[in-house]
Amino acid sequence: MQYTQSNLEINLALQYPIFGPEIQCPHCHQVIPALTLTDTYLCPRHGAFEADPKTKELVHLQSGRHWKRWQEEWYRQHTHPDGIRFEIHEALDRLYTQGYRATKVIIASRYQQLVSTYLERNTSWRGNSESSPRLYGLPVMFSQEIPDDPRWEVINFDLAKEPGVPKRYPYFRLFE
């Protein structure tokens, strides 16, 4: 049997997990290699990650955390409300240090039930509730309110922002 260049490329591709010969570690962002003939990537700092070809998820074997990739970036798939809340809090801090203020938080619909008990409801002195729930003082919207957008199957949230610092910095109330 004679091998052509395309046959060799196909055979080499079959030796690596679904994300190729190397990826960025979802934790430390350092480039980590795939172990050939396995579905595993190995980070010297964080250990083994297994790629699931069916779900297209990366699973950290020590912690059981799941990650999905969107546009070459890894997004952790949360199973506990504190994980997503902490991630949003970190993003708000980053915006603040970059000279922006968030005006709204848009959360993937798959987390609506998970975070709903942590959302603030504004109540006026008359006892009327505002229709928009809030998180860290910001209005919250869920992705089902946005027309078909495949990124919401992977990403966790997005922040609407504008230049400037918050009028009052409400994000310090992390776990009230």
C-alpha positions as CSV (number, residue, x, y, z in Angstrom):
1,M,0.0,0.0,0.0
2,Q,1.4,3.4,-1.0
3,Y,0.9,6.3,1.4
4,T,0.2,9.8,0.1
5,Q,0.6,13.0,2.0
6,S,-3.2,13.2,2.8
7,N,-3.1,9.5,4.1
8,L,-0.3,10.4,6.4
9,E,-2.1,13.5,7.7
10,I,-5.2,11.5,8.4
11,N,-3.3,8.8,10.2
12,L,-1.5,11.4,12.3
13,A,-4.7,13.1,13.2
14,L,-6.2,9.8,14.4
15,Q,-3.4,9.5,16.9
16,Y,-4.4,12.6,18.9
17,P,-7.5,13.6,20.9
18,I,-10.3,15.6,19.1
19,F,-8.7,19.0,19.9
20,G,-5.4,18.1,18.1
21,P,-1.8,17.6,19.2
22,E,-1.8,20.5,21.8
23,I,-4.2,22.8,23.5
24,Q,-4.0,25.6,26.0
25,C,-4.6,24.5,29.6
26,P,-8.0,25.9,30.7
27,H,-6.5,26.8,34.1
28,C,-3.1,28.3,33.4
29,H,-3.3,28.9,29.6
30,Q,0.1,27.3,29.0
31,V,0.3,25.1,25.8
32,I,0.0,21.4,26.8
33,P,0.6,18.3,24.7
34,A,-1.8,15.5,23.8
35,L,-0.7,12.0,24.7
36,T,-0.7,10.1,21.5
37,L,-3.2,7.2,21.1
38,T,-5.3,8.5,24.0
39,D,-8.0,11.1,24.5
40,T,-5.8,12.9,27.1
41,Y,-3.8,16.1,27.4
42,L,-1.3,16.6,30.2
43,C,-0.5,19.8,32.0
44,P,2.6,19.7,34.2
45,R,0.8,22.0,36.7
46,H,-2.8,20.8,36.6
47,G,-2.6,17.2,35.6
48,A,-4.6,15.2,33.1
49,F,-7.5,16.5,31.0
50,E,-9.6,14.0,29.0
51,A,-11.3,15.0,25.7
52,D,-14.7,13.4,25.2
53,P,-15.2,13.1,21.4
54,K,-19.0,12.6,21.8
55,T,-19.7,15.8,23.9
56,K,-16.7,17.7,22.7
57,E,-15.9,18.5,26.3
58,L,-12.6,18.6,28.1
59,V,-12.8,17.0,31.6
60,H,-10.2,17.7,34.3
61,L,-9.7,14.2,35.8
62,Q,-8.7,15.3,39.3
63,S,-11.6,17.7,39.9
64,G,-14.2,16.5,37.4
65,R,-14.7,20.0,36.0
66,H,-16.0,20.2,32.5
67,W,-14.8,22.7,29.8
68,K,-16.1,23.5,26.3
69,R,-14.3,25.6,23.7
70,W,-15.6,28.5,21.7
71,Q,-13.4,30.4,19.3
72,E,-10.2,29.0,20.7
73,E,-11.1,29.8,24.3
74,W,-12.2,27.4,27.1
75,Y,-15.3,28.0,29.2
76,R,-15.9,26.0,32.3
77,Q,-19.4,24.4,32.5
78,H,-20.6,25.1,36.0
79,T,-22.7,22.8,38.2
80,H,-22.9,25.0,41.3
81,P,-24.2,28.6,41.5
82,D,-21.1,29.9,43.3
83,G,-18.9,28.9,40.4
84,I,-20.7,31.1,37.9
85,R,-21.2,33.9,40.4
86,F,-17.5,33.9,41.2
87,E,-16.6,33.9,37.4
88,I,-18.9,36.9,36.9
89,H,-17.4,38.7,39.9
90,E,-13.9,38.2,38.5
91,A,-15.0,39.6,35.1
92,L,-16.5,42.7,36.8
93,D,-13.3,43.3,38.6
94,R,-11.3,43.0,35.3
95,L,-13.7,45.5,33.7
96,Y,-13.2,47.9,36.6
97,T,-9.4,47.7,36.4
98,Q,-9.6,48.3,32.6
99,G,-11.6,51.5,33.1
100,Y,-15.1,50.2,32.2
101,R,-18.3,49.7,34.0
102,A,-20.8,46.9,33.4
103,T,-24.3,48.0,32.6
104,K,-25.9,44.5,32.3
105,V,-25.1,40.8,32.8
106,I,-26.4,38.4,30.2
107,I,-26.3,34.8,31.5
108,A,-26.6,31.6,29.4
109,S,-30.2,30.2,29.8
110,R,-28.8,26.8,31.0
111,Y,-27.9,28.6,34.3
112,Q,-31.2,30.3,34.9
113,Q,-32.5,27.8,37.5
114,L,-29.0,27.5,39.0
115,V,-28.6,31.2,39.8
116,S,-32.3,32.2,40.2
117,T,-32.2,32.1,44.0
118,Y,-29.2,34.4,44.1
119,L,-30.7,37.1,42.0
120,E,-31.8,40.3,43.7
121,R,-35.3,41.6,43.1
122,N,-35.7,45.4,43.4
123,T,-38.7,46.2,45.6
124,S,-40.0,49.8,45.8
125,W,-41.2,51.2,49.1
126,R,-44.8,50.3,47.9
127,G,-43.8,46.6,47.7
128,N,-43.8,46.5,43.9
129,S,-41.1,44.4,42.3
130,E,-39.2,45.5,39.3
131,S,-39.4,43.0,36.5
132,S,-35.6,42.8,35.9
133,P,-33.7,40.7,38.4
134,R,-30.2,41.9,39.4
135,L,-26.9,40.4,40.3
136,Y,-24.2,42.6,42.0
137,G,-26.6,45.5,41.5
138,L,-26.7,45.0,37.7
139,P,-29.8,44.1,35.6
140,V,-29.7,40.4,34.5
141,M,-30.9,39.0,31.2
142,F,-30.9,35.4,30.1
143,S,-29.7,34.2,26.7
144,Q,-33.1,32.8,25.6
145,E,-34.1,36.4,25.1
146,I,-31.5,36.6,22.3
147,P,-32.2,35.0,18.9
148,D,-30.5,31.8,17.9
149,D,-26.8,32.2,18.8
150,P,-24.8,29.0,19.1
151,R,-22.2,30.6,21.4
152,W,-24.7,30.4,24.3
153,E,-24.4,26.6,24.2
154,V,-20.8,27.1,25.4
155,I,-20.1,30.5,26.9
156,N,-21.5,31.2,30.4
157,F,-22.2,35.0,30.4
158,D,-21.5,38.3,28.7
159,L,-21.2,41.7,30.2
160,A,-22.6,44.8,28.5
161,K,-20.2,47.6,29.3
162,E,-19.4,51.2,28.8
163,P,-16.3,53.4,29.5
164,G,-16.0,54.8,33.0
165,V,-16.0,53.6,36.6
166,P,-19.2,52.5,38.4
167,K,-21.0,55.3,40.2
168,R,-20.8,53.1,43.3
169,Y,-18.8,49.9,43.1
170,P,-21.4,47.2,44.1
171,Y,-19.4,44.2,43.1
172,F,-17.6,43.8,46.5
173,R,-20.7,42.0,47.8
174,L,-19.5,38.7,46.5
175,F,-21.3,36.2,48.7
176,E,-24.0,38.0,50.7
